């Protein structure tokens, strides 16, 4: 949301909406991953843990693909660069949060 406000200040409303949509795609895909992977994670069996992570990644990929497909299909005025920057910002936040835990 902060990135969308910054983009709006320097660009236009369409770019800000595109940034917000890109960030939302990343957030929803990561949420799907967490819900799927954690739901299947029980016990200490490494094979089961691997399967849970694989299932989560598969769902994350499908949600990401579907999100971008819906945007490019339904939002003809999309600004591609802000869309992808908003999506990529979710990864930056994820890695910063992980590094902060150390």
Secondary structure, DSSP 8 states (H G I E B T S, - for coil): -HHHHHHHHHS-HHHHHHHHHHHHHHHHHHHHHHHHHHHH--SS-HHHHHHHHHHHHHHHHHHHHHHHHHHHHH-TT--HHHHHHHHHHHHHHHHHHHHHH-
